[in-house]
Amino acid sequence: MGKPKKKQLPDLCALAQPGAEIAVRVTPKASRNALEDSGAGLRAYVTVVPEGGKANKAVQALLATALNIPASRLALVRGQTARDKVFRVS
């Protein structure tokens, strides 16, 4: 799993404030890795399977790239096994 390409991701730098919580709806086993900012909120598409936290790590990497912060600054606070997840910026 390489670093996602920046040009495919929306610019979410404005959300990269400490303490900010970011809600994401995740679709695992997708045909591509992508992050979309629609009117209904953020949607993440990852190609990995939702086993052993692999999909969570892939979504964390996508978000970190779009936010232009290290992945270590993102913590999954809700939705470890659900499609709807909430990440907090530290």
N, C-alpha and C positions, 0 to 999 in steps of 0.2 A: 504494500500500500504506500504509494508515493505521496508527495505533497500535491494537493489539488492545484489546478491552474487558476490563477487569480482572475483571468479575463472571463471565466465562466461564472464567477460569483458576484453577487451584488456587493456594493460598498457599504458596509455596516459599521464603519469606524465611529460614527456618532453614538452608537450603542455601547462602545467600549469604555464605559464609566465604571469605576469600582463600585460594587454592590448592585449593579444592574442585573435584572433577571430577564432572560431571553427564552420565550416559549417557542418550541419547534415541533412540528408534526413530521414524523419520520416514516419513510417508505424504504424498508430494507429490500435486498435482492432486486434492485432496480437495474435498468440497462446502463445507467451512467451515474457518476457522482456529480450531484448538482445541488445548489441551494437557490431557492426562489423566494422572492419577497412579493407575495400576492396580497390582495386586499384582505384576505382572511388570516394573514399572518405568515410566518416563515415556514417553508416546507423544505425538508432535506431528503434527497434521494441518494442512497448509498448502495453500492454493488455487493457488499458483504452480507453474510447471513447473520441473523440476530442470535448468535450463540456465543456464550462466554464473554459478553461485553464487546464483541468485535464491532457491531454496528454503532454502539455508543461511542467508541473510540474514533470511528470514521466520521461521525457527525461532529464530534469535538474538534477534529482536525479541520473539517470544512468551515465550521464557525470561526475557529481561530484565524484561519486564512482570511476570511471575509472581514473579520474585525481588526485584522493586522496586529494581533497580539500572540504571544506564545500560548500553545495549548495548555500549558501548566497553569495559566491564569483562569481557565474555565473549569468549573466544578459542576457535575451533574447533581442537582439537588432534589429533583422529582422525576419519576418515570423511568426508573432503571429497566423495567421489563415492559413498559407501555409504549405505544407509538407517539403519545404526546409527552414531551420531555421539557424540563425547565433547567437551563444552565445559568449559573451565577458567575459574574466576572469578579475576580478578586484583585 
